[in-house]
């Protein structure tokens, strides 16, 4: 038997569906790309680089077999000279965000800290997707325009 007594915040933070007026607002988890390329710690950079580029991405999330995030490869790491395992090239312990973070907050944070992308994870660190700054900014702008449309 599984006895789980956590509240609504944990439910929403896990990316599970919610109701109410806030439910229709875009969140990090709903805007994040779930088809982001992933790699294992022991995979070779050259193999991963090829796969990531073929998929049309300039980023890759390094995860374990349970999809727990260990690191991130951005464009500069993917372009690095040399070969070897992901562990040598990745940026370890990237800042991750929960799926329930409001998209306006994410867009503001990513622009302020000049982040091209951020991994979105569940409370236990499992990858939900990768949020790209341009997607966050676009969703935040659309939300702002929708909420302030009656002012015109």
Secondary structure, 3 states (H helix, E strand, C coil): CCCCCCCHHHHHHCCCCCCCHHHHCCEHHHHCECCCCEECCCCEHHHHHHHHHHCCCCCEEEECCCCEEEEEECHHHHCCCCCCEHHHHCEECCCEECCCCEHHHHHHHHHHCCCCEEEEECCCCEEEEEEEHHHHHHHHHHHHHHHCHHHC
